[in-house]
Amino acid sequence: MALMITDECINCDVCEPECPNQAISLGPEIYVIDPSRCTECVGHFDEPQCVQVCPVACIPVNPAHVEGKSQLWAKFRQLVGEPAQPPAEG
């Protein structure tokens, strides 16, 4: 599931530098998240960092880009140049 930034965004600039995948950028009016780069911080952190630092709680899951953990791991591996397979569970 990629995340999205809603129009409640106050452009406080704290989310963009926290994104390890460079998925967040300033859009025409508010910050936006590129769903092709958003892994919800899978592969980097246990929790999405943008959600953790957002002072107005305007970063929900994007219903247009619902993905499971294995899909997020595959996207992470593609972004970092590794084979697209989830880690072994155990």
C-alpha positions as CSV (number, residue, x, y, z in Angstrom):
1,M,0.0,0.0,0.0
2,A,1.5,3.2,-1.0
3,L,0.7,6.2,1.2
4,M,-0.8,9.5,0.1
5,I,-0.8,13.1,1.4
6,T,-4.3,14.7,1.8
7,D,-5.2,18.3,1.3
8,E,-4.9,18.8,5.1
9,C,-1.1,19.1,4.5
10,I,0.3,22.4,5.8
11,N,3.5,22.2,3.8
12,C,5.6,22.0,6.9
13,D,8.5,20.3,5.0
14,V,9.2,17.6,7.6
15,C,8.1,14.5,5.6
16,E,10.2,14.9,2.5
17,P,13.7,14.5,4.1
18,E,12.4,11.5,6.1
19,C,11.5,9.4,3.1
20,P,14.3,6.8,2.4
21,N,13.0,6.2,-1.1
22,Q,12.7,9.8,-2.2
23,A,9.0,9.2,-2.9
24,I,7.9,12.6,-1.4
25,S,8.1,15.8,-3.4
26,L,6.5,19.2,-3.4
27,G,3.5,19.2,-5.8
28,P,1.7,22.2,-7.2
29,E,0.0,23.0,-3.9
30,I,1.0,20.4,-1.3
31,Y,3.5,17.6,-0.9
32,V,2.8,14.4,-2.9
33,I,3.9,10.8,-2.7
34,D,5.0,8.9,-5.8
35,P,3.3,5.5,-5.3
36,S,5.9,3.8,-7.5
37,R,8.5,4.7,-5.0
38,C,6.6,4.4,-1.7
39,T,7.2,1.2,0.2
40,E,5.8,2.5,3.5
41,C,9.4,2.3,4.6
42,V,9.5,-1.5,4.2
43,G,13.1,-2.5,4.0
44,H,14.2,0.6,5.9
45,F,12.1,1.1,9.1
46,D,9.3,-0.7,11.0
47,E,6.9,2.2,10.5
48,P,6.5,4.8,7.7
49,Q,8.7,7.7,8.8
50,C,6.5,10.4,7.1
51,V,3.5,9.3,9.2
52,Q,5.7,9.4,12.3
53,V,6.8,13.0,11.8
54,C,3.6,14.5,10.3
55,P,2.2,17.1,12.7
56,V,-1.4,17.1,11.2
57,A,-1.8,13.3,10.5
58,C,-2.6,13.8,6.8
59,I,-0.8,10.7,5.4
60,P,-3.2,7.7,5.1
61,V,-2.9,4.6,2.9
62,N,-3.7,5.4,-0.7
63,P,-6.8,3.3,-1.6
64,A,-5.8,3.4,-5.3
65,H,-2.5,1.7,-4.5
66,V,-3.2,-1.2,-2.1
67,E,-0.2,-3.6,-1.8
68,G,0.7,-6.4,0.5
69,K,4.0,-6.8,2.4
70,S,5.4,-9.1,-0.3
71,Q,4.7,-6.4,-3.0
72,L,6.2,-3.7,-0.8
73,W,9.3,-5.9,-0.3
74,A,9.5,-6.5,-4.1
75,K,9.3,-2.7,-4.8
76,F,12.0,-2.0,-2.2
77,R,14.3,-4.6,-3.8
78,Q,13.7,-3.1,-7.2
79,L,14.4,0.4,-5.9
80,V,17.7,-0.7,-4.3
81,G,18.7,-3.0,-7.2
82,E,18.2,-6.4,-5.6
83,P,16.2,-9.4,-6.9
84,A,12.5,-8.9,-6.3
85,Q,11.7,-11.5,-3.6
86,P,10.6,-11.1,0.0
87,P,13.0,-12.2,2.8
88,A,12.6,-15.7,4.1
89,E,10.3,-16.0,7.0
90,G,11.3,-18.0,10.0
